[in-house]
Amino acid sequence: MSDESELDVELEARLEQQDVFEPPESFLEQANVTDESIYEEFEENWPGAWERAAQLLDWEQRWDRVLDDSDEPFYEWFVDGKLNAAQNCVDRHLEDRGDQPAIEWIGELGETRTYTYDELHRKVNEFAAGLRAQGIEEDDVVAMYMPMVPELPIAMLACARIGAPHAVVFAGFSADALAERMNASNSRHLVTVDGYYRRGDALDHLSKARDGLELVDEEATTIVVDRLGDDAESALADEELDYDTLIDEHAGATVEPVTRDAEDMLFLMYTSGTTGKPKGVKHTTGGYLSYAAWTSHAVLDIEPDDTYWCSADIGWITGHSYIVYGPLALGTTTVMYEGTPDYPEKDRLWEIVDEYDVTQLYTAPTAIRAFMKWGEEYPDRHDLSSLRLLGTVGEPINPRAWKWYYKHIGNESCPIVDTWWQTETGGMMITTLPGISHMKPGSAGPPLPGVSADVVDTAGDPVEAGDAGHLIVNKPWPGMLRTLYRNDERFIGEYWDEYSIPDRDRWVYFPEDGAKIDGDGYITVLGRVDDVLNVSGHRLGTMEIESAIVGVEGVAEAAVVGGDHEMKGEAVYGYVITEEGQDETDAFREEIVAAVEDAIGPIARPEQVIFTPELPKTRSGKIMRRLLEDIANEDELGNTSTLRNPNVVHDIQSKVQGD
Ligand code: WT7
């Protein structure tokens, strides 16, 4: 055994045992936030200390009050402040760094595009003029159904410039899902693309968008970005506008940024909940943008001369806050990659880090688990020494994956921030501050300064250190959702009811996550406690999947649960009762899987469809999902004594094992 591998074994053993890591000295020396009195400062001067976040932005008119909490839970932040998000993310950087790259885009085929702040400014203005020419006015919702092309952030910022909220729909969602979101948001405008590349193949996207538009209640204007060039199969229809033509028609145009109130809607983002209908989460201009900028500064440690990379998709909230709004508000260079991490080779990400001298990498545990499985030989091929900070988001990270990331990507010299947050929170809530706190692999850390979170039992009382309970947030924060679009009632019902116990004077926010808290206040998030699944970091509602399945002719009843999955975190398991006379064939299984893909998209594809004569139900008729999860995981079964039909679980068990 060579000395080197002996050292490696030793290191491995040390890492295995170690459960506390101090931030590296080299990082501390330059970090944006290093003074731990910041926690106290926020506590003593709350909510006033939040001005710190707002001060990272340019305001046309300063706010009168930091927080108006007179109408709980309809909080307002930076009351009467006025600003424009595009002005903050683009215009204000022109003087100092107009020539600096704002967006470095890398296409899957290897082509690259750089947009300096000057160029981004020009494109955003031209497209904003183009949108106006289509009759789009302030407060009109514009849907975007786009993959990772630079025209997506350009379109988002153009909307922000004219005060038209955007509603971005993940490109992997189906035509039905697009239509549902456009109808729910009363959106009569769509920006989309002809297609995009996956593993070298040109994928048609436009026909999916067209199928979706067929189901939209009102006539919609459609603007199509030409991504595929000659690889696109069909020409645009008469009523479809070509993005480049529109830009050319408005070449050199400038559009004055519209003055928006701090509380005016910046965008809507649809996400899954317990019921079949996605929730339209409303985020605002002042509070959200301040929060995205502040967390980018304090947690991601972003400086203007960084080259920062978040590998998420802009179709999810992570991309909104930490590819587009946060990084650009701070005037840095943000990297956008169109493709998958293993094409053309499994070192694609490391090649990009090496080539662009990426300084921060923010990714998801599901990706880290894949890197781990592929092996360290791929990162080892490249010089990753430009990296100074690593981040993860989207699901719990197990300590083994954390340590692999720390060692093989960060070379033990980058702090890792494990950031817990949600679509609804707008930005990070629970995470260590990389320039202050030590790290405990697997635990996200304490709540951010000014964020008040706790873990409580079902009565709403704090649990003992080490025990599991429900995560709650006790105080409002600037990045919080303001409501669910045109549905205040559901907003209150979904998030604020649970612990609004009459003798408590405050409502609390209930994120629907289970967690445990250590004696030192570090919080380990355990996962959802509602019927929401987390598949590869993608949030999916079991009810949405179930309603797709029961829509298939021949299906009588269905229950969907998440089973443990080594790579995906969770995988979709569908238990299906067929109607009398329906054969339980593989072809029928395929039909069910196809129906889920049509209703939601390939991300919701069931891992297994299990035909069963019955579902385990309580005497009151409630499906006991926990037991179905146990069966999927081949775990020992939990308590079956409350079942109306205790024998059914064994029947299903043998089916699953036999399948
Ligand atoms: C759910 C929110 C936040 C942007 C991406 C997902 C889970 C998120 C963590 C983390 C453990 C996490 C939670 C949360 N989650 N981050 N660091 N550790 N779990 O946003 O689609 O709204 O999903 O993701 O269960 O509730 P989302």
Residues whose N, C-alpha, C, O or C-beta is under 5 A from the ligand:
A	BS01	WT7	T318 T392 V393 G394 E395 P396 D418 T419 W420 W421 Q422 T423 E424 A444 P511 D513 V525 G527 R528 G537 R539
